[in-house]
Amino acid sequence: MTTTLSTTSHRPSAQHPGRRRNRPVVPALWRQVVRGGARGEEHAVQPEPDRSAYTQLEIYEAVLSAFDRRDEVLDVIAAAPDRETAVRRVRGLLDVSQGQAVAIVDLPLHRFTAGTRDRVRLRATELRKALTR
């Protein structure tokens, strides 16, 4: 008896046109801000690809709150048995939305640095100013 293994891709295909890939909740812009943007342009304003500016600002503010309480946040995440529990516990700890908690839990540990915090704070300030015009 011969068994063949099917190799399926997680990408949408012509066979499954209604099927979407699971996209990360955190948009490309967030990853750019955390990584510092383009080289040589630390303070460059990046365009908003797929999130309203208000939602993006909410995420930045939640992440800044997580930075302020980083020891508690990291303890809650480390003690959680799985990702969903970590998200739920971060929501309770910081009183944030589901999307905000997911952004915090998905933030790599090596990004909890002063440089990242400064970039996020700068971007949040820029967004706040743009939204109040």
C-alpha positions in Angstrom: 0.0 0.0 0.0 1.5 3.3 -1.1 0.7 6.5 0.8 1.2 9.8 -0.8 1.7 12.9 1.3 -0.1 16.0 0.1 2.0 19.2 0.4 -0.4 22.0 0.8 0.5 25.6 1.1 -0.9 28.1 3.5 -1.2 30.5 0.6 -4.5 31.2 -1.1 -4.8 29.2 -4.3 -7.0 29.0 -7.4 -8.5 25.8 -5.8 -9.6 27.7 -2.7 -10.4 31.3 -3.8 -12.3 32.2 -0.6 -9.5 30.9 1.7 -7.3 33.5 3.2 -4.0 33.2 4.9 -4.0 34.0 8.6 -2.5 37.5 8.6 -0.7 38.6 11.7 -2.7 41.1 13.8 0.3 43.3 14.0 0.7 45.2 10.7 3.9 45.7 8.7 4.1 49.3 10.0 4.3 48.1 13.6 7.1 45.8 12.7 8.9 48.7 10.9 8.6 51.0 14.0 9.8 48.3 16.3 12.8 47.6 14.1 13.6 51.2 13.7 12.3 51.9 10.1 14.6 52.3 7.2 18.4 52.5 7.7 19.6 56.0 8.3 16.1 57.3 8.8 15.4 56.7 12.5 12.7 59.4 12.7 11.1 58.9 9.3 7.4 58.7 9.2 6.2 55.5 7.6 2.9 55.4 5.8 -0.1 53.6 7.4 -0.6 50.4 5.3 -3.6 48.7 6.7 -4.8 50.2 10.0 -6.5 53.4 10.8 -4.3 55.9 12.6 -6.5 55.8 15.6 -6.2 52.1 16.0 -2.4 52.3 15.5 -2.2 55.0 18.1 -4.2 52.8 20.6 -1.7 50.0 20.0 1.3 52.3 20.5 -0.2 53.6 23.8 -0.9 50.0 25.0 2.7 49.0 24.2 4.0 52.1 26.0 1.9 51.0 29.0 3.5 47.6 28.8 6.9 49.1 28.7 6.1 51.1 31.9 5.1 47.8 33.6 7.4 45.5 31.8 8.3 43.3 34.8 4.7 42.6 35.5 3.8 42.0 31.9 6.7 39.6 31.3 5.9 37.7 34.5 2.2 37.3 33.3 3.3 36.2 29.9 5.9 33.7 31.2 3.5 32.2 33.7 0.7 31.6 31.1 0.4 28.1 29.8 -0.5 29.2 26.2 -0.7 32.3 24.0 -4.5 32.8 24.5 -4.2 32.8 28.3 -1.3 35.2 28.0 -3.4 37.6 25.9 -6.3 37.3 28.3 -4.1 38.0 31.4 -2.3 41.0 29.7 -5.8 42.4 28.9 -6.7 42.1 32.6 -3.4 43.5 33.8 -3.3 46.5 31.6 -7.0 47.0 30.9 -6.5 46.9 27.1 -8.4 45.6 24.1 -7.8 42.2 22.5 -5.8 43.7 19.6 -3.7 45.7 22.0 -3.0 42.6 24.1 -2.1 40.6 21.1 0.4 43.2 19.9 2.0 43.2 23.4 2.2 39.4 23.6 3.6 39.1 20.1 6.3 41.7 20.8 9.6 39.7 20.8 11.4 39.9 24.1 14.5 41.5 22.6 12.2 44.4 21.5 11.6 45.4 25.2 14.5 47.9 25.0 14.8 51.6 25.7 15.5 52.2 22.0 12.3 50.5 20.9 10.3 52.4 23.6 11.7 55.7 22.4 10.8 54.9 18.8 7.3 53.9 19.8 6.9 57.0 21.9 8.1 59.2 19.1 5.7 57.6 16.6 2.8 57.9 19.0 3.6 61.6 19.5 3.7 62.1 15.7 0.4 60.3 15.2 -1.3 62.2 18.1 -0.2 65.5 16.5 -1.4 64.5 13.1 -4.8 63.4 14.4 -5.3 66.7 16.3 -4.8 68.9 13.2 
